[in-house]
Amino acid sequence: MASPILHIKDSYYFEVPAFMWRHNYESRDQVPEFLREAHPHATPEEFNKALDGKILIPQLPGVSLKNLYQSDSPLAISKFMILELVAAAIIAFIFIRLAGMIRTGERPKGKFWNFFEAILLFMRDEVARPAIGKHDADKFLPVLWTLFFFVLGCNLLGMVPWAGSPTASFSVTLALAAVTLGTGMICGVVKFGPVGYLKNQIPHMELPFVLALFLKPMIWVIEVFGLFIKHGVLGVRLLANMVAGHIVLLSIMGIAFSVEGAVSPYWGISAPISVFGATAISMLELFVAFLQAYVFVFLSSLFIGAAIHHH
């Protein structure tokens, strides 16, 4: 069976300790069809051994999988889709409760209320308003707050053993970047009109008519092309930062559990180094989870601000 590539491809199973989930296929007919087709000569015993610790995700009727990482249908349910729903449910639970507290009109009380309200106010006063402008920023706060906490939730899920970070999947980060792009384009068109929005892509400059006739179309093409590139990079940079942390953590932990380390006379040195190193990297990942959510929303605010203001 193919080995998983850490958090890079969508996977259609959850991995847990092998003793928690064992498969007991007695014949090939009990094995899912896509696995039988991918491994035509494997025996039921080989499937049981390879799938120990893997919880296969049930798919919708009519949806077929090629293997544990690829599907023939866009309607396939992947691990990251389920984790995104988990993140969304946690966010909804927290802020429905917080909204009930705020509705009373009392001053913030308790660590829960103060913690989340401090984050919300920081994102409003230090990110949205400076980047978009005090007059326009508040109407974009629901989108920016949602993006921040959704990205943060997905990042933090990557620290849960055997779960994974949805933001380490390009499809997820690209979709988040598309939300920023769509918000800026729609609000820009609403404010300036379709023609005005397209004209606004050209920075204001004083040029002779003949020179402007030649240069401005070229600049417009470059600016529009750059608009899509910078939003694509917004998704790629989030992906790269989240994947990099997991790979470094896996590499450090691999020192302790590698065959060389187990039989080496220096295992007593390598194991503690690995444990302390993994702990330090985990703390760094916790910081990076918050930092990358902040950076994503900060850049989104800048892009939205540029879309609704004249250059």
LOGU-362617 format. One line per 2 residues: for each residue x, z, y of N, C-alpha, C. Coordinates in steps of 0.2 Angstrom, whole numbers, plus 2048, in hexadecimal, padded with zeros to 3 digits. Each point is the difference from the previous one (the first is absolute). Layout:
<sites>
X:Z:Y:X:Z:Y:X:Z:Y; ...
</sites>
This chain:
<sites>
804:800:7FA:7FC:800:806:804:800:806; 7FE:7FD:805:804:7FF:807:801:807:803
806:801:803:801:807:803:7FD:7FF:807; 7FD:805:803:7FD:800:807:806:7FF:805
7FE:7FC:805:805:800:806:7FD:805:805; 804:805:802:7FD:806:804:7FD:7FE:806
7F9:800:800:7FC:800:806:800:7F9:804; 803:7FB:7FD:801:7FA:803:7FA:7FB:7FE
7FE:800:7FA:7FA:7FB:7FE:7FA:805:7FF; 7FA:7FD:801:7FA:803:7FE:800:801:7F9
7FE:806:7FE:800:802:7F8:7F9:802:7FF; 7FE:7FE:7F9:7F9:801:7FE:800:806:7FB
804:805:801:800:806:7FC:803:806:804; 7FF:806:7FE:803:806:803:805:803:7FB
806:802:802:804:803:7FB:801:807:801; 7FF:803:7FA:800:808:800:805:802:7FA
802:806:7FF:804:802:7FB:7FD:7FE:7F9; 804:7FD:7FC:7FE:7FD:7F9:7FB:805:7FC
802:806:800:7FC:805:7FC:7F9:801:803; 7FF:7FE:806:7F9:801:803:7FB:7FA:7FE
803:7FA:7FF:7FC:7FB:7FE:803:7FB:7FB; 7FD:801:7FA:803:7FC:7FA:7FB:7FB:7FE
802:7FA:7FE:7FC:7FB:7FE:800:800:7F8; 7FA:7FF:7FD:800:800:7F9:7FD:7F9:7FD
803:7FB:802:7FD:7F9:7FD:802:800:7F9; 7FB:7FF:7FB:801:7FF:7F9:801:7F9:7FE
7FD:7FB:804:801:7F9:7FF:801:7FC:807; 802:7FA:7FF:801:7FC:806:7F9:7FF:804
7FB:800:7FC:7F9:7FE:803:7FE:806:805; 803:806:800:7FF:805:804:804:800:807
805:7FC:800:804:7FF:806:7FD:7FB:804; 800:802:807:7FD:7FB:805:803:7F9:7FF
7FC:7FB:801:801:7F9:7FF:807:7FE:804; 800:801:806:806:7FE:804:806:803:7FD
800:805:7FD:807:803:7FD:801:7FC:7FA; 7FB:7FF:7FC:801:7FC:7FA:803:7F9:801
7FD:7FD:805:803:7F9:802:807:801:803; 802:805:804:806:800:802:806:802:7FB
7FD:804:7FB:805:802:7FA:7FD:7FE:7FA; 800:7FA:7FE:7FC:7FD:7FA:803:803:7F9
806:803:800:803:802:7FA:801:808:7FF; 7FD:803:806:801:807:800:7FB:803:7FB
802:806:7FD:7FC:803:7FB:7FC:806:804; 7FA:802:7FD:7FD:806:803:804:806:801
805:801:7FC:805:806:801:804:7FF:806; 802:7F9:801:804:7FF:806:7FC:800:806
7FA:7FE:800:7FC:801:806:7FF:807:802; 7FE:805:7FA:7FF:807:802:807:803:803
805:7FE:7FD:807:803:803:801:7FE:807; 7FF:7F9:802:801:7FD:806:7FB:803:805
7FA:801:7FE:7FB:802:805:7FF:808:801; 804:804:7FC:7FF:807:801:801:802:807
7FC:804:803:801:802:807:7FD:7FB:805; 7FD:7FB:7FD:7FD:7FB:805:7F8:800:7FF
7FD:801:806:7F9:800:800:7FD:7FA:803; 7FE:7FB:7FB:7FE:7FA:803:7F9:800:804
800:7FD:805:7FA:800:805:7FB:7FB:7FE; 7FA:803:7FE:7FA:7FB:7FE:7FF:7FB:806
7FF:7FA:7FE:7FF:7FA:804:7F8:7FE:800; 7FE:7FD:806:7F9:7FE:800:7FF:7FA:7FB
7FA:800:7FE:7FE:7FA:7FB:802:7F9:802; 803:7FD:7FC:802:7F9:802:807:7FF:803
803:806:801:807:800:803:805:801:7FB; 805:7FB:800:805:800:7FB:807:801:803
804:804:7FC:807:801:802:805:7FC:7FC; 805:7FE:804:806:7FC:7FC:804:805:7FD
802:805:803:804:806:7FE:7FF:806:804; 804:805:7FF:7FF:806:804:801:800:807
802:7FA:803:801:7FF:807:7FD:7FA:803; 7FD:7FC:7FC:7FD:7FA:803:7F9:7FF:7FD
7FC:7FD:805:7F9:7FE:7FE:7FE:7F9:801; 7FB:7FE:7FD:7FE:7F9:801:7FA:800:805
7FE:806:802:7FB:801:805:801:804:806; 7FE:7FE:806:801:805:806:7FC:806:800
7FB:800:7FB:7FC:806:7FF:803:806:7FC; 806:7FF:7FD:803:805:7FC:801:806:803
7FF:806:7FD:801:806:803:807:803:7FE; 804:801:805:807:802:7FF:801:807:801
805:803:7FE:802:807:802:800:802:807; 802:7FB:804:801:801:807:7F9:800:804
7FB:7FC:7FD:7F9:800:803:7FD:807:7FF; 801:803:7FA:7FD:807:7FE:803:805:805
807:7FF:801:804:805:804:7FD:800:807; 7FF:7FA:803:7FE:7FF:806:7F9:803:801
7FC:7FF:7FB:7F9:804:801:801:807:800; 805:803:7FC:801:807:800:802:802:807
805:7FC:803:802:802:807:7FA:800:805; 7FC:7FB:7FF:7FA:7FF:805:7FC:806:7FF
7FF:802:7F9:7FB:806:7FF:803:806:803; 806:801:7FF:803:806:803:800:801:807
801:7FA:804:800:7FF:807:7F8:802:802; 7FC:7FD:7FD:7F9:801:802:7FE:807:7FF
802:803:7FA:7FE:807:7FF:803:805:806; 806:7FE:802:804:805:805:7FC:7FF:807
7FF:7FA:802:7FD:7FE:806:7F9:801:801; 7FC:800:7FB:7F9:802:800:800:807:801
804:804:7FD:800:807:801:803:802:807; 805:7FC:802:802:801:807:7FB:7FF:805
7FC:7FA:7FF:7FB:7FE:805:7FB:806:801; 7FE:803:7FA:7FC:805:800:802:806:804
807:802:800:802:805:804:800:7FE:808; 802:7FA:801:801:7FE:807:7F9:800:803
7FB:7FE:7FC:7F9:7FF:803:7FD:807:803; 803:805:7FE:7FE:807:803:802:801:807
805:7FC:802:802:800:807:805:806:802; 801:804:7FA:805:806:801:807:7FE:801
804:804:802:807:7FF:800:803:7FF:7F9; 806:7FD:7FF:802:7FF:7F9:802:807:7FD
7FE:801:7FA:802:806:7FC:803:7FF:7FA; 805:803:7FE:803:7FF:7F9:805:7FB:800
804:800:7FA:805:7FC:7FF:7FE:7F9:7FF; 7FA:7FF:7FC:7FE:7FA:7FE:7FE:7FC:806
7FB:803:804:7FE:7FC:806:805:7FF:805; 805:804:801:805:7FF:805:805:7FB:7FE
802:800:7F9:804:7FB:7FE:7FE:7F9:801; 7FA:7FF:7FE:7FD:7F9:800:7FF:7FE:807
7FD:804:804:7FF:7FF:807:806:7FE:804; 805:804:7FF:807:7FF:803:802:7F9:7FE
7FF:7FD:7FA:803:7FA:7FE:7FB:7FA:804; 7FA:802:800:7FB:7FB:804:802:7FF:807
801:806:803:802:800:807:807:7FD:802; 804:801:7FB:807:7FD:801:7FF:7F8:800
7FD:7FE:7FB:7FF:7F9:7FF:7FC:7FD:806; 7FC:803:803:7FC:7FE:806:805:800:806
803:806:801:804:800:807:807:7FD:800; 803:800:7FA:807:7FE:800:801:7F9:7FC
7FA:7FD:7FD:801:7FA:7FD:7FB:7FB:803; 7FA:801:7FF:7FB:7FB:802:800:7FF:808
7FF:805:804:7FF:800:807:806:7FD:803; 807:802:7FF:805:7FC:803:801:7F9:7FE
7FE:7FE:7FA:801:7FA:7FD:7FB:7FB:802; 7F9:802:800:7FB:7FC:802:7FD:801:807
801:806:803:7FE:801:806:7FA:805:800; 800:805:805:7FB:805:7FF:7F9:7FE:801
7FF:7FA:803:7F9:7FE:801:7FD:7FD:7FA; 804:7FC:7FC:7FE:7FD:7FA:802:804:7F9
804:804:800:803:803:7FA:7FA:804:7FC; 7FC:803:803:7FB:805:7FD:7FC:7FC:7FB
7FE:7FA:802:7FB:7FC:7FC:804:7FE:7F9; 806:800:800:804:7FE:7FA:802:805:7FC
7FF:807:802:802:805:7FD:7FD:801:7F9; 7FA:7FE:7FE:7FD:801:7FA:804:7FB:7FB
802:7FA:802:804:7FC:7FC:807:803:7FE; 803:802:806:807:802:7FF:800:807:7FC
7FC:805:802:800:806:7FC:7FF:7FE:7F8; 7FB:7FC:7FF:7FF:7FE:7F9:806:7FD:7FD
803:7FB:803:806:7FD:7FD:806:806:7FF; 801:804:805:805:805:7FF:7FF:804:7FA
7FA:803:7FF:7FE:805:7FB:800:7FC:7F9; 7FE:7FA:800:7FF:7FC:7FA:807:7FE:7FE
805:7FE:804:807:7FF:7FE:803:806:7FE; 7FF:806:804:803:806:7FE:7FE:802:7F9
7F9:800:7FF:7FE:802:7F9:802:7FC:7FA; 801:7F9:801:803:7FC:7FB:807:801:7FF
804:802:806:807:801:7FF:801:807:7FC; 7FC:805:802:800:806:7FC:7FE:800:7F9
7FC:7FC:7FE:7FE:7FF:7F9:806:7FE:7FC; 805:7FC:803:806:7FE:7FD:804:806:7FD
7FF:806:803:804:806:7FE:7FC:804:7FB; 7FA:7FE:7FE:7FD:803:7FA:803:7FD:7FA
802:804:7FB:803:7FD:7FA:7FB:7FC:7FC; 802:7FA:7FE:7FD:7FB:7FC:7FA:7FD:804
800:800:806:7FB:7FD:804:802:7F9:803; 804:801:806:803:7FA:803:7FD:7FF:807
804:7FD:804:7FE:7FF:807:7FD:7F9:801; 7F9:7FF:802:7FE:7FA:801:803:7FC:806
803:803:804:804:7FD:806:806:7FD:7FD; 802:801:7FA:806:7FC:7FD:7FE:7FA:7FD
7FA:7FE:801:7FD:7F9:7FD:7FF:7FC:806; 803:7FA:800:800:7FB:806:7F8:7FE:801
7FC:800:7FB:7F9:7FE:802:7FD:805:804; 802:806:7FF:7FD:806:804:802:800:807
807:7FF:801:803:801:807:7FE:7F9:804; 800:7FB:7FC:7FE:7F9:804:7F8:801:802
7FC:803:7FC:7F9:801:802:800:805:806; 804:805:800:800:805:806:802:7FC:806
805:7FC:800:803:7FC:805:7FA:7FB:803; 7FD:7FD:7FB:7FA:7FC:802:7FB:803:804
7FF:807:7FF:7FB:803:804:802:801:807; 807:801:801:802:800:807:800:7F9:803
802:7FB:7FC:7FF:7F9:803:7F9:7FF:802; 7FB:801:7FB:7F9:7FE:802:7FD:804:805
802:807:801:7FE:804:806:802:7FD:806; 807:7FE:801:802:7FD:806:7FD:7FA:801
7FF:7FB:7FC:7FE:7FA:801:7F8:800:802; 7FC:804:7FC:7F9:800:802:7FF:803:807
804:806:801:7FF:803:807:803:7FC:806; 805:7FC:7FE:803:7FC:805:7FB:7FA:802
7FD:7FD:7FB:7FB:7FB:801:7FA:802:803; 7FE:807:7FF:7FA:803:803:802:801:808
806:802:801:801:801:807:802:7FA:804; 803:7FB:7FD:803:7FA:804:7FC:7FA:7FE
7FC:800:7FB:7FD:7FA:7FE:805:7FC:7FB; 7FE:7FC:7FC:804:7FC:7FB:806:7FC:804
7FE:7FD:805:805:7FC:804:805:804:803; 7FD:806:804:804:804:803:805:804:7FC
7FE:802:7FA:804:803:7FB:806:7FC:7FE; 7FE:7F9:7FF:806:7FC:7FE:805:7FF:805
7FD:7FF:806:804:7FF:806:805:806:801; 7FD:806:7FF:803:807:801:807:800:7FC
800:7FC:7FA:806:800:7FC:806:7FE:804; 7FF:7FC:805:806:7FE:804:802:805:805
806:803:801:802:804:805:7FF:7FD:807; 7FE:804:805:800:7FD:806:807:7FE:803
800:7FA:803:807:7FE:802:7FE:7FA:806; 804:800:805:800:7FB:805:804:7FA:7FE
7FD:7FB:7FF:804:7FA:7FE:7FE:7FA:803; 804:7FB:802:7FD:7FA:803:7FC:7FC:7FB
7FB:7FC:803:7FB:7FE:7FB:803:7FB:7FB; 804:7FC:801:803:7FC:7FB:803:804:7FB
804:805:802:804:804:7FB:7FB:804:7FC; 7FB:803:803:7FB:804:7FD:7FC:7FC:7FB
7FF:7F9:801:7FC:7FC:7FC:804:7FF:7F9; 807:800:801:804:7FF:7FA:801:807:7FC
801:805:804:803:807:7FD:7FA:804:7FD; 7FA:800:804:7FB:805:7FE:7FD:7FF:7F9
7FF:7F9:7FE:7FD:7FF:7FA:805:803:7FA; 806:7FF:801:805:802:7FC:801:808:7FF
7FF:803:806:800:807:801:7FA:803:7FC; 7FA:7FD:801:7FA:802:7FD:800:800:7F9
803:7FA:7FD:801:800:7F9:804:805:7FD; 806:802:803:805:805:7FE:7FC:807:801
7FC:801:805:7FD:807:801:7FB:801:7FA; 7FC:7FB:7FF:7FB:800:7FB:803:801:7F9
805:7FC:7FF:804:801:7F9:803:807:800; 803:803:806:802:806:800:7FB:806:7FF
7FA:7FE:802:7FB:805:7FF:7FE:802:7F9; 800:7FB:7FC:7FF:801:7F9:806:803:7FD
806:7FE:802:806:802:7FD:801:808:801; 7FF:802:806:801:807:802:7FA:804:7FC
7FA:7FE:7FF:7FC:804:7FC:802:7FF:7F8; 802:7FB:7FE:803:800:7F9:806:805:7FF
804:800:805:806:805:800:7FD:807:800; 7FB:801:803:7FD:807:801:7FE:802:7F9
7FD:7FB:7FC:7FF:802:7F9:806:801:7FB; 805:7FB:801:806:800:7FC:804:807:801
800:802:806:805:805:802:7FD:807:7FD; 7F9:801:800:7FD:805:7FC:801:800:7F9
7FF:7FA:7FD:802:7FF:7F9:807:802:7FE; 805:7FD:804:807:801:7FE:802:807:801
7FD:804:805:802:807:801:7FE:804:7FA; 7F9:7FF:7FE:7FE:804:7FB:803:7FE:7F9
801:7FA:7FE:803:7FE:7FA:807:803:800; 804:800:805:807:802:801:801:807:7FE
7FB:805:802:800:807:7FF:7FF:801:7F8; 7FC:7FD:7FD:7FE:801:7F9:806:7FD:7FC
803:7FB:802:806:7FD:7FC:806:805:800; 801:803:806:806:804:801:7FE:807:7FC
7FA:802:800:7FE:806:7FC:801:7FF:7F9; 7FE:7FA:7FD:800:7FE:7F9:808:800:7FE
804:7FD:805:807:7FF:7FE:803:807:7FF; 7FF:805:805:803:806:800:7FE:804:7F9
7F9:800:7FF:7FE:803:7FA:802:7FD:7FA; 802:7FA:800:802:7FC:7FA:807:803:7FE
804:803:805:806:803:7FE:800:805:7FB; 7FB:804:801:7FF:806:7FB:7FD:7FE:7F9
7FC:7FB:800:7FD:7FE:7FA:803:7FA:7FC; 805:7FD:803:803:7FA:7FD:804:803:7FA
801:7FB:7FB:803:802:7FA:808:802:801; 803:7FD:805:807:801:802:800:807:802
7FB:802:804:800:807:803:7FF:805:7FB; 7FC:7FF:7FB:7FE:804:7FA:805:802:7FC
805:7FB:7FE:805:801:7FC:807:802:803; 800:7FF:807:806:801:803:801:808:801
807:801:7FF:802:808:801:7FE:802:807; 7FF:7FC:805:7FE:802:806:7F9:800:802
7FC:801:7FB:7F8:800:801:7FE:806:804; 804:805:7FF:7FF:806:804:801:800:807
804:7FB:802:801:7FE:807:7FB:7FB:803; 7FF:7FB:7FC:7FB:7FA:802:7F9:802:800
7FE:805:7FC:7F9:802:800:7FE:803:806; 804:806:802:7FE:803:806:800:7FC:806
805:7FB:800:801:7FC:806:7FA:7FB:801; 7FD:7FE:7FA:7FB:7FC:800:7F9:803:802
800:807:7FE:7FA:804:802:800:801:807; 805:802:803:801:802:807:7FF:7FA:804
803:7FA:7FE:800:7FA:803:7F9:7FD:800; 7FC:801:7FB:7F9:7FD:7FF:7FC:805:805
801:806:800:7FC:805:805:801:7FE:807; 807:7FE:802:801:7FF:806:7FD:7F9:802
800:7FB:7FC:7FD:7FA:801:7F8:800:800; 7FD:805:7FC:7F9:801:801:7FE:803:806
804:804:803:7FF:803:807:800:7FA:805; 805:7FC:7FF:801:7FA:805:7FA:7FC:7FF
7FE:7FF:7FA:7FA:7FB:7FF:7FA:803:803; 7FF:807:800:7FA:803:804:801:7FE:807
806:801:803:801:7FE:807:7FE:7F9:801; 803:7FC:7FC:7FF:7F8:801:7F8:7FF:7FF
7FD:803:7FC:7F9:7FF:7FF:7FC:800:807; 802:806:804:7FD:801:806:803:7FB:805
806:7FF:800:803:7FB:805:7FE:7F9:7FF; 7FF:7FE:7FA:7FE:7F9:7FF:7F9:7FF:803
7FC:805:7FE:7F9:7FF:803:800:800:808; 804:804:803:800:801:807:803:7F9:803
805:7FD:7FD:803:7FA:802:7FB:7FA:7FF; 7FD:800:7FB:7FB:7FB:7FE:7FA:800:806
7FE:806:801:7FA:800:806:803:7FF:807; 806:802:801:804:7FF:806:800:7F8:801
803:7FD:7FB:801:7F9:801:7F9:7FC:801; 7FB:803:7FC:7F9:7FD:800:7FD:801:807
802:805:803:7FD:802:807:803:7FB:805; 807:7FF:7FF:803:7FB:805:7FE:7F9:7FF
7FE:7FE:7FA:7FE:7F9:7FE:7F9:7FF:803; 7FB:805:7FF:7FA:800:803:800:800:808
804:804:802:801:800:808:802:7FA:802; 805:7FC:7FD:802:7FA:802:7FA:7FB:800
7FC:800:7FB:7FA:7FC:7FF:7FB:800:805; 7FF:806:803:7FA:801:805:803:800:807
806:7FF:801:802:800:807:804:7F9:801; 800:7FE:807:804:7FA:802:807:802:7FF
803:7FB:7FD:808:800:7FF:803:800:807
</sites>
